[in-house]
Amino acid sequence: MRHKITLRNVKPLDESILLEWANDYEVRRWSWKNKNKISKAEHHSWFLEQLNGDGSIIYIFEIDDAPIGYVRFQISVSEIVLHYLVAKEYRGNGLGKTIVQMAVANIRYKIGGRDIYAYTFPENCASRKSLERAGFIALSVERHCRYLLSPCNQVSKI
């Protein structure tokens, strides 16, 4: 039986689950900035900035009201950068592609068609596969992989 995936905006009560996900071994392993465990205080400061600032939109994804992952868009004048993760209990089921496609469709509806970028490490095969299946095109794959999803690219139906 296939369950329906829903998305919603992040809310204050999601702070603890986001911290739990952020401190998952695989998430820390593939982090750009910090490979170390994140403290509650550090995460709280980051979370408040995300909630109260205008440069970020975060969607939480759920199956049967259980959170399964998130997508965050970091929005600036020059670019929109996509960050995402699937909770460890749900990895390996193709959900990365699905939540990325759903989030992109929603963000484009809200703010219009702009290029969206995503970055990953060349060795992060799962992330690369999810991005490519979601319609992103690799621009470079050397030290870092830089992906682009242009408004011209058609996001396939979910």
C-alpha positions in Angstrom: 0.0 0.0 0.0 1.4 3.4 -1.0 1.0 6.2 1.5 0.3 9.8 0.6 3.2 12.2 1.2 2.2 15.7 2.4 4.2 18.9 2.9 3.7 21.7 5.2 5.6 24.8 6.4 8.0 24.3 9.3 6.6 25.4 12.7 8.2 26.0 16.1 7.4 22.5 17.3 9.6 21.0 14.6 12.8 22.4 16.2 13.7 19.1 18.0 13.1 16.8 15.0 15.3 19.1 12.8 18.0 18.9 15.4 17.7 15.1 15.6 17.9 14.8 11.9 20.8 17.3 11.7 22.9 15.2 14.1 22.4 12.0 12.3 25.7 10.4 11.4 25.1 10.5 7.6 23.9 14.1 7.6 27.0 15.2 9.6 29.2 13.1 7.2 28.0 15.0 4.2 27.8 18.4 5.7 29.7 21.3 4.0 30.5 23.4 7.0 30.6 21.3 10.1 31.1 17.6 10.6 30.6 17.8 14.4 27.5 17.2 16.3 25.4 20.4 16.6 24.5 21.7 20.1 21.0 22.5 21.2 22.0 26.2 21.6 23.6 26.4 18.2 20.7 24.8 16.6 18.2 27.0 18.4 19.9 30.1 17.2 19.9 28.8 13.6 16.3 27.6 13.8 15.1 31.0 15.0 17.0 32.7 12.2 15.3 30.4 9.7 11.8 30.9 11.1 12.1 34.7 11.5 14.2 35.6 8.5 13.0 36.1 5.0 15.8 34.2 3.3 14.7 30.7 4.0 11.6 28.6 3.4 11.4 25.1 5.0 8.9 22.4 4.2 8.4 19.3 6.4 7.2 16.2 4.7 5.0 13.6 6.3 3.5 10.2 5.7 0.5 9.5 7.9 1.4 12.6 10.1 4.9 11.1 10.7 7.7 13.4 9.7 10.0 11.8 7.0 12.2 14.7 5.9 12.5 18.3 4.9 13.5 20.6 2.1 14.9 24.0 2.8 15.3 26.8 0.2 18.0 29.4 1.0 16.9 32.4 -1.0 19.1 35.3 -1.9 19.1 37.9 -4.7 21.7 35.9 -6.7 20.4 32.4 -6.3 18.1 29.9 -4.6 19.8 26.9 -3.0 18.0 23.7 -2.1 19.0 21.7 1.0 17.2 18.5 1.8 17.3 15.3 3.8 15.3 12.2 4.3 15.1 10.8 7.9 17.2 7.7 8.3 14.2 5.4 8.8 12.9 6.3 5.3 16.1 6.4 3.2 16.5 4.0 0.3 12.9 4.3 -0.9 13.2 7.0 -3.5 11.7 9.6 -1.3 14.4 12.1 -1.9 13.3 12.6 -5.5 9.7 12.9 -4.4 10.1 15.5 -1.7 12.5 17.6 -3.9 9.9 17.6 -6.7 7.1 18.5 -4.4 9.1 21.3 -2.8 10.2 22.7 -6.1 6.6 22.7 -7.4 5.5 24.5 -4.3 8.3 27.1 -4.2 7.8 27.9 -7.9 4.1 28.4 -7.3 4.9 30.8 -4.4 7.8 32.8 -5.8 7.9 32.2 -9.5 10.3 30.6 -11.9 13.9 31.1 -10.9 16.9 28.8 -11.2 17.4 26.5 -8.2 20.8 25.2 -7.3 21.8 22.2 -5.2 25.3 21.1 -4.1 26.6 17.8 -3.0 29.8 15.8 -2.8 30.8 13.7 -5.8 30.9 10.6 -3.5 27.3 11.2 -2.2 25.7 8.9 -4.7 22.3 8.8 -3.0 22.0 12.6 -3.1 23.2 12.8 -6.7 20.8 10.2 -7.8 17.8 11.9 -6.1 18.7 15.3 -7.6 19.1 13.9 -11.1 15.9 11.9 -10.8 14.2 15.1 -9.7 15.3 16.9 -12.9 18.5 18.7 -11.8 21.3 18.8 -14.3 24.9 18.5 -13.1 26.9 21.7 -14.0 30.2 20.5 -12.4 31.3 17.3 -10.6 34.8 17.9 -9.5 35.5 18.8 -5.8 31.8 19.6 -5.3 28.8 18.8 -7.5 26.8 21.8 -8.5 23.3 21.1 -9.8 20.8 23.3 -11.6 17.1 23.1 -12.0 16.1 25.8 -14.4 12.4 26.9 -15.0 12.9 25.5 -18.5 13.4 22.0 -17.1 10.1 20.2 -16.7 9.7 18.7 -13.3 8.1 15.3 -13.9 4.8 14.5 -12.3 4.9 12.8 -9.0 
